[in-house]
């Protein structure tokens, strides 16, 4: 029986060279597919830009600028993602589209959990842009923020406050919170409470205030301003003055300033008292029979059959 001769040991350098040779040959074999995939992605990128531009332009003509921007971004991303999938099939013919789609299904679930807040804001932004409860340029109040809507993005709404600051509010917060749209209608009502003395006639004062407010610049004639006796307070009778102005914040603030000045002048002209709060303090002179007897005159003293005796101040000499 002849001994078995072991196979000759190959040189490691030869093994590496062989592997590199195979890899280079495979690369050159795949090179047409790689070039075709890259060219396809570039072409589809330009197609996506063209389609997104058409979508944005179409919604812009309808006055839906923000909605057009969001939908254009979604269309662009969808076309590019589809092009990448097709390019992967071109470069790697062994990869089946069904395999890619099934892999994307599992990945989509993972991405959904990882980017839950982003997707939630995106969906809320689309619903806001479709329903349009407010538009760019509207003045709104959301939670503790008030200002003018600058831009409605896919993730958040940008508000410029009246003192010149920008607030970025996530769309999901806006969609699930009460929103006051101050400019939803052309006009808006304001009011101011004026206190007059009890010696004045409330009806005559209300008539004088209405006449003064009616002449103020910026106050709407229809609906007409009104003044109503509203409450009997401790030191004065409250007259509530109400008027309508343009709904923009600037007009509301400036008109209210002019209205208050007109009311003040009308009160001076007609001799209407504008009292300040008055406090009356009553001092007990302790001249009653029960004064000092804490069992009968409590006045905050503790109860009991034998309460402590009152302490009296020593009288100064010469009093």
C-alpha positions in Angstrom: 0.0 0.0 0.0 1.5 3.2 -1.1 1.5 6.3 1.2 -1.0 9.1 0.5 0.7 12.3 -0.7 -0.8 15.5 0.8 -1.8 18.2 -1.7 0.8 20.9 -2.1 0.3 24.0 0.1 -0.5 27.1 -2.0 1.3 30.3 -1.4 -0.9 32.9 0.4 0.0 35.6 -2.0 -1.3 33.4 -4.8 -4.6 32.9 -3.0 -5.0 36.6 -2.5 -4.2 37.3 -6.1 -6.7 34.8 -7.3 -9.4 36.3 -5.1 -8.6 39.8 -6.4 -8.6 38.5 -9.9 -12.1 37.0 -9.5 -13.4 40.2 -7.8 -12.1 42.3 -10.6 -13.6 40.1 -13.3 -17.0 40.1 -11.5 -16.8 43.9 -11.2 -16.2 44.3 -14.9 -18.9 41.9 -15.7 -21.3 43.9 -13.5 -20.0 47.3 -14.7 -22.7 47.7 -17.4 -25.4 47.0 -14.8 -23.8 49.5 -12.3 -23.6 52.2 -14.9 -27.1 51.5 -16.1 -28.4 51.7 -12.5 -26.6 55.0 -11.9 -27.9 56.5 -15.1 -31.4 55.4 -14.3 -31.3 57.0 -10.8 -30.0 60.3 -12.3 -32.7 60.3 -15.0 -35.4 59.6 -12.4 -34.1 62.3 -10.1 -34.7 64.8 -12.9 -38.1 63.3 -13.5 -38.9 63.6 -9.8 -37.9 67.2 -9.8 -40.1 68.0 -12.8 -43.1 66.2 -11.4 -42.6 67.8 -7.9 -42.4 71.2 -9.6 -45.6 70.6 -11.5 -47.4 69.6 -8.3 -46.1 72.7 -6.5 -47.1 75.0 -9.3 -50.5 73.4 -9.6 -51.3 73.9 -6.0 -49.8 77.4 -6.0 -52.3 78.5 -8.6 -55.1 77.3 -6.4 -53.7 79.3 -3.4 -52.5 76.2 -1.6 -48.8 77.1 -1.4 -48.0 75.2 1.8 -50.0 72.0 0.8 -48.3 72.1 -2.6 -44.9 72.2 -1.0 -45.5 69.3 1.3 -47.1 67.1 -1.4 -44.3 68.0 -3.9 -41.7 66.8 -1.3 -43.6 63.5 -0.8 -43.9 62.9 -4.6 -40.2 63.7 -5.1 -39.2 61.3 -2.3 -41.5 58.5 -3.5 -40.2 58.7 -7.1 -36.5 58.7 -5.9 -37.1 55.8 -3.5 -38.8 53.7 -6.3 -36.0 54.5 -8.7 -33.4 53.3 -6.1 -35.4 50.0 -5.8 -35.5 49.5 -9.6 -31.8 50.4 -9.9 -31.0 47.7 -7.2 -32.7 45.1 -9.4 -30.8 46.3 -12.4 -27.4 46.1 -10.7 -28.2 42.8 -8.9 -30.4 40.8 -11.3 -30.5 38.0 -8.7 -32.4 40.2 -6.3 -36.2 39.9 -6.8 -38.6 42.8 -6.4 -40.7 40.8 -4.0 -37.6 40.3 -1.7 -37.0 44.1 -1.7 -40.7 44.8 -0.9 -40.8 42.2 1.9 -37.6 43.6 3.4 -39.1 47.1 3.1 -42.2 46.0 4.9 -40.2 44.8 7.9 -38.0 47.9 7.8 -41.1 50.2 7.5 -42.4 48.9 10.8 -39.0 49.5 12.5 -38.8 53.0 10.9 -42.4 53.7 12.1 -41.5 53.0 15.7 -38.2 54.9 15.5 -39.7 58.0 13.9 -43.2 57.9 15.4 -43.2 61.6 16.3 -41.9 62.7 12.9 -44.6 60.7 11.1 -47.3 61.9 13.5 -46.3 65.5 12.8 -46.2 64.8 9.1 -49.7 63.3 9.0 -51.0 66.2 11.2 -49.4 68.7 8.9 -51.1 67.1 5.8 -54.5 67.1 7.5 -54.0 70.8 8.6 -53.1 71.7 5.0 -56.0 69.8 3.6 -58.7 71.1 6.1 -57.1 74.6 6.2 -58.5 75.7 9.6 -56.0 78.6 9.3 -53.8 79.9 6.5 -50.5 81.7 6.1 -51.0 85.3 7.3 -53.7 84.4 9.8 -53.2 85.5 13.4 -53.8 82.6 15.8 -53.5 81.7 19.5 -52.2 78.2 20.3 -51.7 77.4 24.0 -49.6 80.2 25.4 -48.4 81.5 22.0 -50.1 84.2 19.8 -48.9 85.6 16.5 -49.0 85.5 12.7 -48.7 82.3 10.8 -45.5 82.5 8.7 -45.3 79.0 7.2 -47.0 75.6 7.5 -44.3 72.9 7.1 -44.6 69.2 7.0 -43.4 68.9 10.6 -44.3 72.2 12.3 -46.1 75.5 12.0 -44.0 78.7 12.2 -45.6 81.7 14.1 -44.2 85.2 14.3 -45.2 86.7 17.6 -46.2 90.4 17.9 -43.0 91.3 19.6 -40.9 89.9 16.7 -40.0 86.4 17.8 -40.5 83.1 16.0 -42.3 80.1 17.6 -42.0 76.6 16.0 -45.0 74.5 17.1 -45.2 70.8 16.1 -48.2 70.1 13.9 -49.4 67.3 16.2 -49.7 69.7 19.1 -51.7 72.2 17.0 -54.0 69.4 15.6 -54.9 68.1 19.1 -55.2 71.5 20.9 -57.8 74.3 20.7 -56.7 77.0 18.3 -58.2 80.5 18.2 -58.1 82.1 14.8 -58.4 85.8 15.4 -58.5 86.7 11.7 -61.0 84.0 10.7 -63.6 86.8 10.1 -63.1 90.4 8.7 -64.2 92.1 12.0 -63.7 91.4 15.6 -65.4 92.7 18.8 -63.6 94.4 21.7 -64.8 95.6 25.0 -63.8 97.7 28.0 -65.4 98.2 31.4 -65.8 101.7 32.8 -66.7 102.5 36.4 -68.9 105.5 37.1 -70.0 107.0 40.4 -73.3 106.0 42.0 -74.4 109.6 41.9 -74.4 109.5 38.0 -77.2 108.3 35.7 -76.0 105.0 34.1 -78.3 105.4 31.1 -77.1 108.9 30.4 -73.5 107.9 30.8 -73.9 104.9 28.5 -75.4 107.2 25.8 -72.5 109.6 26.1 -70.0 106.8 25.8 -71.7 105.3 22.8 -71.8 108.7 21.0 -68.1 109.2 21.8 -67.0 105.7 20.6 -69.1 106.0 17.4 -66.9 108.9 16.2 -63.6 107.0 16.9 -61.5 106.2 13.8 -61.4 102.4 13.2 -64.7 101.6 14.9 -67.1 99.8 12.6 -70.5 101.4 12.1 -72.2 98.0 11.6 -72.4 96.4 14.0 -72.8 99.6 16.0 -71.0 100.2 19.3 -72.9 99.8 22.5 -72.6 100.6 26.2 -74.5 98.5 28.7 -74.9 98.9 32.5 -73.2 95.7 33.6 -72.6 95.5 37.3 -73.1 97.2 40.7 -69.6 97.0 42.2 -68.4 98.2 45.6 -67.3 101.7 44.6 -68.9 102.3 41.2 -71.4 101.2 38.6 -69.8 99.2 35.7 -70.6 100.3 32.2 -69.4 97.7 29.6 -68.5 99.4 26.3 -68.4 97.1 23.2 -67.3 97.9 19.6 -66.2 96.2 16.4 -63.0 96.7 14.5 -60.9 95.1 11.8 -59.7 91.8 13.1 -55.9 92.5 12.6 -54.1 92.8 15.9 -52.6 96.2 15.0 -56.0 97.7 14.3 -57.5 96.2 17.4 -54.8 97.6 19.7 -54.7 101.1 18.2 -58.5 101.4 18.0 -58.8 100.4 21.6 -56.4 103.1 22.6 -58.4 105.7 20.8 -61.7 104.4 22.3 -60.4 104.6 25.9 -59.2 108.2 25.3 -62.6 109.1 23.8 -64.4 107.7 26.8 -62.2 109.6 29.2 -62.9 112.9 27.3 -66.6 112.2 27.2 -66.7 111.6 31.0 -64.9 114.9 31.5 -67.1 116.8 29.1 -70.4 115.5 30.7 -69.2 115.6 34.3 -69.4 111.9 34.8 -67.5 110.7 37.9 -64.8 108.1 37.4 -64.3 107.1 41.0 -61.4 105.1 42.3 -61.9 102.1 44.7 -62.9 103.4 48.2 -62.2 101.6 51.5 -64.2 102.4 54.6 -62.6 101.6 58.0 -64.8 101.5 61.2 -63.1 101.9 64.6 -64.8 100.5 67.6 -64.9 103.2 70.4 -65.8 100.6 73.2 -68.7 102.4 74.7 -71.1 99.5 74.9 -71.9 97.7 78.1 -70.4 94.4 76.9 -67.1 96.0 75.9 -64.3 94.1 77.5 -66.5 91.1 78.4 -65.1 88.4 76.2 -67.8 85.9 77.2 -70.5 88.1 75.6 -68.6 90.2 73.0 -66.5 87.6 71.1 -65.0 89.7 68.2 -62.6 86.9 67.5 -61.7 86.1 71.2 -61.5 82.4 72.2 -64.6 80.8 73.8 -64.9 79.7 77.4 -66.6 80.5 80.7 -63.5 82.3 82.0 -61.7 83.8 79.1 -58.6 85.9 79.6 -59.1 89.5 80.6 -58.5 92.2 78.1 -55.3 94.1 78.3 -55.6 97.9 78.4 -53.0 100.3 77.3 -51.6 102.6 80.0 -52.7 106.2 79.5 -50.0 108.7 78.9 -49.7 111.4 81.5 -51.3 114.6 80.4 -54.0 112.9 78.4 
